[in-house]
Amino acid sequence: MEGTIKSYDTEHGFGYIKDPEGNDIFMHITGIISGTPKEIKPGDKVKFVKAKGPHNFQAAKIELAR
């Protein structure tokens, strides 16, 4: 699935991805498999997998789309 970084707090390592349907998907630094977490910024395009998290869905296997 593809999406766009809506927000990302580099200090705390979490944020949200806007998916193609317009939903906000929680993301955590531990889900990033490609790209340097410090270089992620709002507006970046990413590829990810939607996975079941402890409270709701969250992004996993996050890769920066270059």
PyMOL Python script that loads the backbone (N, CA, C, O; Angstrom):
from pymol import cmd

cmd.read_pdbstr("""\
ATOM      1  N   MET A   1       0.861  -1.162   0.000  1.00  0.00           N
ATOM      2  CA  MET A   1       0.000   0.000   0.000  1.00  0.00           C
ATOM      3  C   MET A   1       0.911   1.229   0.000  1.00  0.00           C
ATOM      4  O   MET A   1       2.004   1.209   0.567  1.00  0.00           O
ATOM      5  N   GLU A   2       0.443   2.293  -0.644  1.00  0.00           N
ATOM      6  CA  GLU A   2       1.210   3.532  -0.673  1.00  0.00           C
ATOM      7  C   GLU A   2       0.500   4.602   0.143  1.00  0.00           C
ATOM      8  O   GLU A   2      -0.719   4.563   0.308  1.00  0.00           O
ATOM      9  N   GLY A   3       1.256   5.538   0.642  1.00  0.00           N
ATOM     10  CA  GLY A   3       0.679   6.624   1.420  1.00  0.00           C
ATOM     11  C   GLY A   3       1.635   7.794   1.493  1.00  0.00           C
ATOM     12  O   GLY A   3       2.692   7.799   0.862  1.00  0.00           O
ATOM     13  N   THR A   4       1.243   8.789   2.277  1.00  0.00           N
ATOM     14  CA  THR A   4       2.032  10.012   2.448  1.00  0.00           C
ATOM     15  C   THR A   4       2.205  10.276   3.938  1.00  0.00           C
ATOM     16  O   THR A   4       1.261  10.149   4.717  1.00  0.00           O
ATOM     17  N   ILE A   5       3.416  10.643   4.320  1.00  0.00           N
ATOM     18  CA  ILE A   5       3.662  10.990   5.721  1.00  0.00           C
ATOM     19  C   ILE A   5       2.840  12.236   6.052  1.00  0.00           C
ATOM     20  O   ILE A   5       3.002  13.283   5.425  1.00  0.00           O
ATOM     21  N   LYS A   6       1.964  12.112   7.037  1.00  0.00           N
ATOM     22  CA  LYS A   6       1.165  13.252   7.495  1.00  0.00           C
ATOM     23  C   LYS A   6       1.943  14.020   8.560  1.00  0.00           C
ATOM     24  O   LYS A   6       2.028  15.248   8.522  1.00  0.00           O
ATOM     25  N   SER A   7       2.507  13.280   9.508  1.00  0.00           N
ATOM     26  CA  SER A   7       3.319  13.883  10.559  1.00  0.00           C
ATOM     27  C   SER A   7       4.306  12.837  11.057  1.00  0.00           C
ATOM     28  O   SER A   7       4.043  11.637  10.988  1.00  0.00           O
ATOM     29  N   TYR A   8       5.445  13.305  11.560  1.00  0.00           N
ATOM     30  CA  TYR A   8       6.435  12.391  12.129  1.00  0.00           C
ATOM     31  C   TYR A   8       7.305  13.165  13.099  1.00  0.00           C
ATOM     32  O   TYR A   8       7.911  14.172  12.734  1.00  0.00           O
ATOM     33  N   ASP A   9       7.365  12.693  14.337  1.00  0.00           N
ATOM     34  CA  ASP A   9       8.172  13.309  15.385  1.00  0.00           C
ATOM     35  C   ASP A   9       9.483  12.526  15.469  1.00  0.00           C
ATOM     36  O   ASP A   9       9.522  11.423  16.012  1.00  0.00           O
ATOM     37  N   THR A  10      10.558  13.109  14.924  1.00  0.00           N
ATOM     38  CA  THR A  10      11.842  12.405  14.895  1.00  0.00           C
ATOM     39  C   THR A  10      12.408  12.178  16.294  1.00  0.00           C
ATOM     40  O   THR A  10      13.127  11.205  16.522  1.00  0.00           O
ATOM     41  N   GLU A  11      12.092  13.056  17.216  1.00  0.00           N
ATOM     42  CA  GLU A  11      12.592  12.916  18.589  1.00  0.00           C
ATOM     43  C   GLU A  11      11.968  11.718  19.304  1.00  0.00           C
ATOM     44  O   GLU A  11      12.647  10.997  20.034  1.00  0.00           O
ATOM     45  N   HIS A  12      10.663  11.515  19.085  1.00  0.00           N
ATOM     46  CA  HIS A  12       9.961  10.426  19.766  1.00  0.00           C
ATOM     47  C   HIS A  12       9.770   9.189  18.897  1.00  0.00           C
ATOM     48  O   HIS A  12       9.441   8.120  19.414  1.00  0.00           O
ATOM     49  N   GLY A  13       9.971   9.316  17.577  1.00  0.00           N
ATOM     50  CA  GLY A  13       9.943   8.154  16.686  1.00  0.00           C
ATOM     51  C   GLY A  13       8.567   7.647  16.304  1.00  0.00           C
ATOM     52  O   GLY A  13       8.395   6.450  16.073  1.00  0.00           O
ATOM     53  N   PHE A  14       7.588   8.527  16.231  1.00  0.00           N
ATOM     54  CA  PHE A  14       6.267   8.080  15.776  1.00  0.00           C
ATOM     55  C   PHE A  14       5.556   9.195  15.027  1.00  0.00           C
ATOM     56  O   PHE A  14       5.942  10.361  15.103  1.00  0.00           O
ATOM     57  N   GLY A  15       4.505   8.812  14.300  1.00  0.00           N
ATOM     58  CA  GLY A  15       3.726   9.787  13.540  1.00  0.00           C
ATOM     59  C   GLY A  15       2.571   9.087  12.847  1.00  0.00           C
ATOM     60  O   GLY A  15       2.114   8.030  13.283  1.00  0.00           O
ATOM     61  N   TYR A  16       2.103   9.693  11.755  1.00  0.00           N
ATOM     62  CA  TYR A  16       0.958   9.154  11.022  1.00  0.00           C
ATOM     63  C   TYR A  16       1.192   9.209   9.523  1.00  0.00           C
ATOM     64  O   TYR A  16       1.817  10.134   9.003  1.00  0.00           O
ATOM     65  N   ILE A  17       0.673   8.196   8.843  1.00  0.00           N
ATOM     66  CA  ILE A  17       0.676   8.115   7.389  1.00  0.00           C
ATOM     67  C   ILE A  17      -0.765   8.258   6.927  1.00  0.00           C
ATOM     68  O   ILE A  17      -1.671   7.665   7.513  1.00  0.00           O
ATOM     69  N   LYS A  18      -0.979   9.037   5.882  1.00  0.00           N
ATOM     70  CA  LYS A  18      -2.301   9.157   5.262  1.00  0.00           C
ATOM     71  C   LYS A  18      -2.363   8.091   4.173  1.00  0.00           C
ATOM     72  O   LYS A  18      -1.576   8.120   3.226  1.00  0.00           O
ATOM     73  N   ASP A  19      -3.311   7.136   4.307  1.00  0.00           N
ATOM     74  CA  ASP A  19      -3.426   6.068   3.310  1.00  0.00           C
ATOM     75  C   ASP A  19      -4.256   6.541   2.116  1.00  0.00           C
ATOM     76  O   ASP A  19      -4.815   7.637   2.166  1.00  0.00           O
ATOM     77  N   PRO A  20      -4.353   5.743   1.037  1.00  0.00           N
ATOM     78  CA  PRO A  20      -5.085   6.175  -0.160  1.00  0.00           C
ATOM     79  C   PRO A  20      -6.562   6.493   0.084  1.00  0.00           C
ATOM     80  O   PRO A  20      -7.152   7.271  -0.666  1.00  0.00           O
ATOM     81  N   GLU A  21      -7.163   5.910   1.108  1.00  0.00           N
ATOM     82  CA  GLU A  21      -8.562   6.180   1.422  1.00  0.00           C
ATOM     83  C   GLU A  21      -8.736   7.413   2.305  1.00  0.00           C
ATOM     84  O   GLU A  21      -9.861   7.790   2.633  1.00  0.00           O
ATOM     85  N   GLY A  22      -7.622   8.044   2.689  1.00  0.00           N
ATOM     86  CA  GLY A  22      -7.685   9.244   3.515  1.00  0.00           C
ATOM     87  C   GLY A  22      -7.638   8.982   5.003  1.00  0.00           C
ATOM     88  O   GLY A  22      -7.825   9.902   5.799  1.00  0.00           O
ATOM     89  N   ASN A  23      -7.387   7.723   5.400  1.00  0.00           N
ATOM     90  CA  ASN A  23      -7.311   7.376   6.822  1.00  0.00           C
ATOM     91  C   ASN A  23      -5.912   7.658   7.358  1.00  0.00           C
ATOM     92  O   ASN A  23      -4.926   7.549   6.628  1.00  0.00           O
ATOM     93  N   ASP A  24      -5.832   8.019   8.629  1.00  0.00           N
ATOM     94  CA  ASP A  24      -4.551   8.197   9.309  1.00  0.00           C
ATOM     95  C   ASP A  24      -4.136   6.872   9.922  1.00  0.00           C
ATOM     96  O   ASP A  24      -4.875   6.289  10.716  1.00  0.00           O
ATOM     97  N   ILE A  25      -2.950   6.395   9.551  1.00  0.00           N
ATOM     98  CA  ILE A  25      -2.418   5.136  10.061  1.00  0.00           C
ATOM     99  C   ILE A  25      -1.215   5.454  10.947  1.00  0.00           C
ATOM    100  O   ILE A  25      -0.276   6.120  10.509  1.00  0.00           O
ATOM    101  N   PHE A  26      -1.244   4.981  12.185  1.00  0.00           N
ATOM    102  CA  PHE A  26      -0.140   5.198  13.117  1.00  0.00           C
ATOM    103  C   PHE A  26       1.118   4.536  12.580  1.00  0.00           C
ATOM    104  O   PHE A  26       1.066   3.436  12.029  1.00  0.00           O
ATOM    105  N   MET A  27       2.250   5.215  12.745  1.00  0.00           N
ATOM    106  CA  MET A  27       3.538   4.628  12.382  1.00  0.00           C
ATOM    107  C   MET A  27       4.513   4.816  13.540  1.00  0.00           C
ATOM    108  O   MET A  27       4.450   5.804  14.272  1.00  0.00           O
ATOM    109  N   HIS A  28       5.412   3.850  13.689  1.00  0.00           N
ATOM    110  CA  HIS A  28       6.438   3.901  14.735  1.00  0.00           C
ATOM    111  C   HIS A  28       7.786   3.635  14.090  1.00  0.00           C
ATOM    112  O   HIS A  28       7.873   2.938  13.079  1.00  0.00           O
ATOM    113  N   ILE A  29       8.816   4.180  14.664  1.00  0.00           N
ATOM    114  CA  ILE A  29      10.170   4.037  14.134  1.00  0.00           C
ATOM    115  C   ILE A  29      10.550   2.562  13.916  1.00  0.00           C
ATOM    116  O   ILE A  29      11.309   2.255  12.997  1.00  0.00           O
ATOM    117  N   THR A  30      10.041   1.667  14.734  1.00  0.00           N
ATOM    118  CA  THR A  30      10.374   0.246  14.606  1.00  0.00           C
ATOM    119  C   THR A  30       9.802  -0.380  13.336  1.00  0.00           C
ATOM    120  O   THR A  30      10.218  -1.471  12.947  1.00  0.00           O
ATOM    121  N   GLY A  31       8.849   0.298  12.682  1.00  0.00           N
ATOM    122  CA  GLY A  31       8.261  -0.223  11.449  1.00  0.00           C
ATOM    123  C   GLY A  31       8.990   0.211  10.190  1.00  0.00           C
ATOM    124  O   GLY A  31       8.636  -0.218   9.092  1.00  0.00           O
ATOM    125  N   ILE A  32      10.010   1.061  10.334  1.00  0.00           N
ATOM    126  CA  ILE A  32      10.740   1.581   9.174  1.00  0.00           C
ATOM    127  C   ILE A  32      11.831   0.594   8.778  1.00  0.00           C
ATOM    128  O   ILE A  32      12.715   0.274   9.573  1.00  0.00           O
ATOM    129  N   ILE A  33      11.756   0.110   7.521  1.00  0.00           N
ATOM    130  CA  ILE A  33      12.764  -0.845   7.053  1.00  0.00           C
ATOM    131  C   ILE A  33      13.664  -0.268   5.971  1.00  0.00           C
ATOM    132  O   ILE A  33      14.675  -0.877   5.620  1.00  0.00           O
ATOM    133  N   SER A  34      13.310   0.910   5.432  1.00  0.00           N
ATOM    134  CA  SER A  34      14.108   1.523   4.383  1.00  0.00           C
ATOM    135  C   SER A  34      14.099   3.033   4.576  1.00  0.00           C
ATOM    136  O   SER A  34      13.048   3.644   4.773  1.00  0.00           O
ATOM    137  N   GLY A  35      15.277   3.617   4.518  1.00  0.00           N
ATOM    138  CA  GLY A  35      15.389   5.060   4.739  1.00  0.00           C
ATOM    139  C   GLY A  35      15.831   5.323   6.162  1.00  0.00           C
ATOM    140  O   GLY A  35      15.643   4.492   7.050  1.00  0.00           O
ATOM    141  N   THR A  36      16.413   6.473   6.366  1.00  0.00           N
ATOM    142  CA  THR A  36      16.872   6.868   7.692  1.00  0.00           C
ATOM    143  C   THR A  36      15.729   7.575   8.417  1.00  0.00           C
ATOM    144  O   THR A  36      15.195   8.555   7.899  1.00  0.00           O
ATOM    145  N   PRO A  37      15.342   7.103   9.601  1.00  0.00           N
ATOM    146  CA  PRO A  37      14.228   7.735  10.316  1.00  0.00           C
ATOM    147  C   PRO A  37      14.369   9.244  10.478  1.00  0.00           C
ATOM    148  O   PRO A  37      13.363   9.953  10.468  1.00  0.00           O
ATOM    149  N   LYS A  38      15.579   9.749  10.626  1.00  0.00           N
ATOM    150  CA  LYS A  38      15.795  11.189  10.810  1.00  0.00           C
ATOM    151  C   LYS A  38      15.499  11.984   9.540  1.00  0.00           C
ATOM    152  O   LYS A  38      15.295  13.196   9.611  1.00  0.00           O
ATOM    153  N   GLU A  39      15.472  11.321   8.376  1.00  0.00           N
ATOM    154  CA  GLU A  39      15.226  12.059   7.131  1.00  0.00           C
ATOM    155  C   GLU A  39      13.758  12.050   6.711  1.00  0.00           C
ATOM    156  O   GLU A  39      13.409  12.680   5.713  1.00  0.00           O
ATOM    157  N   ILE A  40      12.897  11.359   7.438  1.00  0.00           N
ATOM    158  CA  ILE A  40      11.469  11.319   7.113  1.00  0.00           C
ATOM    159  C   ILE A  40      10.820  12.645   7.494  1.00  0.00           C
ATOM    160  O   ILE A  40      11.047  13.181   8.579  1.00  0.00           O
ATOM    161  N   LYS A  41      10.003  13.162   6.569  1.00  0.00           N
ATOM    162  CA  LYS A  41       9.329  14.439   6.837  1.00  0.00           C
ATOM    163  C   LYS A  41       7.930  14.422   6.223  1.00  0.00           C
ATOM    164  O   LYS A  41       7.669  13.646   5.304  1.00  0.00           O
ATOM    165  N   PRO A  42       7.036  15.266   6.718  1.00  0.00           N
ATOM    166  CA  PRO A  42       5.687  15.340   6.159  1.00  0.00           C
ATOM    167  C   PRO A  42       5.728  15.573   4.650  1.00  0.00           C
ATOM    168  O   PRO A  42       6.525  16.364   4.146  1.00  0.00           O
ATOM    169  N   GLY A  43       4.852  14.867   3.947  1.00  0.00           N
ATOM    170  CA  GLY A  43       4.784  14.977   2.496  1.00  0.00           C
ATOM    171  C   GLY A  43       5.537  13.885   1.761  1.00  0.00           C
ATOM    172  O   GLY A  43       5.312  13.676   0.569  1.00  0.00           O
ATOM    173  N   ASP A  44       6.435  13.179   2.458  1.00  0.00           N
ATOM    174  CA  ASP A  44       7.169  12.083   1.822  1.00  0.00           C
ATOM    175  C   ASP A  44       6.219  10.958   1.448  1.00  0.00           C
ATOM    176  O   ASP A  44       5.290  10.642   2.192  1.00  0.00           O
ATOM    177  N   LYS A  45       6.459  10.358   0.295  1.00  0.00           N
ATOM    178  CA  LYS A  45       5.686   9.202  -0.153  1.00  0.00           C
ATOM    179  C   LYS A  45       6.341   7.946   0.409  1.00  0.00           C
ATOM    180  O   LYS A  45       7.565   7.815   0.413  1.00  0.00           O
ATOM    181  N   VAL A  46       5.507   7.028   0.883  1.00  0.00           N
ATOM    182  CA  VAL A  46       6.008   5.777   1.444  1.00  0.00           C
ATOM    183  C   VAL A  46       5.182   4.591   0.955  1.00  0.00           C
ATOM    184  O   VAL A  46       4.040   4.733   0.517  1.00  0.00           O
ATOM    185  N   LYS A  47       5.800   3.422   1.046  1.00  0.00           N
ATOM    186  CA  LYS A  47       5.104   2.160   0.827  1.00  0.00           C
ATOM    187  C   LYS A  47       5.093   1.476   2.185  1.00  0.00           C
ATOM    188  O   LYS A  47       6.072   1.548   2.929  1.00  0.00           O
ATOM    189  N   PHE A  48       3.979   0.808   2.513  1.00  0.00           N
ATOM    190  CA  PHE A  48       3.880   0.157   3.811  1.00  0.00           C
ATOM    191  C   PHE A  48       2.830  -0.944   3.778  1.00  0.00           C
ATOM    192  O   PHE A  48       2.054  -1.068   2.830  1.00  0.00           O
ATOM    193  N   VAL A  49       2.830  -1.724   4.825  1.00  0.00           N
ATOM    194  CA  VAL A  49       1.834  -2.768   5.028  1.00  0.00           C
ATOM    195  C   VAL A  49       0.990  -2.355   6.223  1.00  0.00           C
ATOM    196  O   VAL A  49       1.522  -1.910   7.240  1.00  0.00           O
ATOM    197  N   LYS A  50      -0.311  -2.501   6.104  1.00  0.00           N
ATOM    198  CA  LYS A  50      -1.218  -2.195   7.214  1.00  0.00           C
ATOM    199  C   LYS A  50      -1.314  -3.447   8.087  1.00  0.00           C
ATOM    200  O   LYS A  50      -1.737  -4.505   7.621  1.00  0.00           O
ATOM    201  N   ALA A  51      -0.920  -3.318   9.350  1.00  0.00           N
ATOM    202  CA  ALA A  51      -0.889  -4.452  10.273  1.00  0.00           C
ATOM    203  C   ALA A  51      -1.714  -4.142  11.519  1.00  0.00           C
ATOM    204  O   ALA A  51      -1.879  -2.979  11.887  1.00  0.00           O
ATOM    205  N   LYS A  52      -2.219  -5.161  12.151  1.00  0.00           N
ATOM    206  CA  LYS A  52      -2.987  -4.994  13.376  1.00  0.00           C
ATOM    207  C   LYS A  52      -2.028  -4.643  14.509  1.00  0.00           C
ATOM    208  O   LYS A  52      -1.075  -5.372  14.782  1.00  0.00           O
ATOM    209  N   GLY A  53      -2.296  -3.515  15.162  1.00  0.00           N
ATOM    210  CA  GLY A  53      -1.487  -3.076  16.292  1.00  0.00           C
ATOM    211  C   GLY A  53      -2.225  -3.340  17.592  1.00  0.00           C
ATOM    212  O   GLY A  53      -3.289  -3.959  17.578  1.00  0.00           O
ATOM    213  N   PRO A  54      -1.683  -2.884  18.719  1.00  0.00           N
ATOM    214  CA  PRO A  54      -2.309  -3.129  20.016  1.00  0.00           C
ATOM    215  C   PRO A  54      -3.683  -2.466  20.181  1.00  0.00           C
ATOM    216  O   PRO A  54      -4.519  -2.962  20.936  1.00  0.00           O
ATOM    217  N   HIS A  55      -3.919  -1.355  19.484  1.00  0.00           N
ATOM    218  CA  HIS A  55      -5.193  -0.642  19.637  1.00  0.00           C
ATOM    219  C   HIS A  55      -5.982  -0.564  18.341  1.00  0.00           C
ATOM    220  O   HIS A  55      -7.213  -0.532  18.365  1.00  0.00           O
ATOM    221  N   ASN A  56      -5.294  -0.535  17.221  1.00  0.00           N
ATOM    222  CA  ASN A  56      -5.930  -0.376  15.923  1.00  0.00           C
ATOM    223  C   ASN A  56      -4.903  -0.785  14.872  1.00  0.00           C
ATOM    224  O   ASN A  56      -3.898  -1.416  15.199  1.00  0.00           O
ATOM    225  N   PHE A  57      -5.149  -0.432  13.621  1.00  0.00           N
ATOM    226  CA  PHE A  57      -4.161  -0.725  12.591  1.00  0.00           C
ATOM    227  C   PHE A  57      -2.996   0.236  12.706  1.00  0.00           C
ATOM    228  O   PHE A  57      -3.147   1.372  13.155  1.00  0.00           O
ATOM    229  N   GLN A  58      -1.816  -0.246  12.288  1.00  0.00           N
ATOM    230  CA  GLN A  58      -0.640   0.601  12.237  1.00  0.00           C
ATOM    231  C   GLN A  58       0.197   0.181  11.040  1.00  0.00           C
ATOM    232  O   GLN A  58       0.013  -0.902  10.486  1.00  0.00           O
ATOM    233  N   ALA A  59       1.115   1.048  10.652  1.00  0.00           N
ATOM    234  CA  ALA A  59       1.960   0.778   9.502  1.00  0.00           C
ATOM    235  C   ALA A  59       3.139  -0.103   9.898  1.00  0.00           C
ATOM    236  O   ALA A  59       3.720   0.065  10.971  1.00  0.00           O
ATOM    237  N   ALA A  60       3.486  -1.043   9.021  1.00  0.00           N
ATOM    238  CA  ALA A  60       4.639  -1.906   9.206  1.00  0.00           C
ATOM    239  C   ALA A  60       5.389  -1.968   7.880  1.00  0.00           C
ATOM    240  O   ALA A  60       4.832  -1.637   6.834  1.00  0.00           O
ATOM    241  N   LYS A  61       6.632  -2.385   7.922  1.00  0.00           N
ATOM    242  CA  LYS A  61       7.459  -2.516   6.714  1.00  0.00           C
ATOM    243  C   LYS A  61       7.430  -1.229   5.878  1.00  0.00           C
ATOM    244  O   LYS A  61       7.200  -1.259   4.669  1.00  0.00           O
ATOM    245  N   ILE A  62       7.667  -0.111   6.552  1.00  0.00           N
ATOM    246  CA  ILE A  62       7.619   1.212   5.916  1.00  0.00           C
ATOM    247  C   ILE A  62       8.888   1.458   5.113  1.00  0.00           C
ATOM    248  O   ILE A  62       9.998   1.323   5.628  1.00  0.00           O
ATOM    249  N   GLU A  63       8.710   1.823   3.837  1.00  0.00           N
ATOM    250  CA  GLU A  63       9.818   2.141   2.959  1.00  0.00           C
ATOM    251  C   GLU A  63       9.572   3.496   2.306  1.00  0.00           C
ATOM    252  O   GLU A  63       8.475   3.761   1.814  1.00  0.00           O
ATOM    253  N   LEU A  64      10.584   4.346   2.302  1.00  0.00           N
ATOM    254  CA  LEU A  64      10.474   5.614   1.589  1.00  0.00           C
ATOM    255  C   LEU A  64      10.433   5.321   0.105  1.00  0.00           C
ATOM    256  O   LEU A  64      11.267   4.573  -0.404  1.00  0.00           O
ATOM    257  N   ALA A  65       9.479   5.897  -0.592  1.00  0.00           N
ATOM    258  CA  ALA A  65       9.363   5.722  -2.049  1.00  0.00           C
ATOM    259  C   ALA A  65      10.252   6.766  -2.703  1.00  0.00           C
ATOM    260  O   ALA A  65      10.032   7.965  -2.536  1.00  0.00           O
ATOM    261  N   ARG A  66      11.216   6.331  -3.418  1.00  0.00           N
ATOM    262  CA  ARG A  66      12.178   7.249  -4.051  1.00  0.00           C
ATOM    263  C   ARG A  66      11.946   7.313  -5.530  1.00  0.00           C
ATOM    264  O   ARG A  66      12.655   8.032  -6.235  1.00  0.00           O
TER     265      ARG A  66
END
""", "prot")
cmd.dss("prot")
cmd.show_as("cartoon", "prot")
cmd.util.cbc("prot")
cmd.orient("prot")
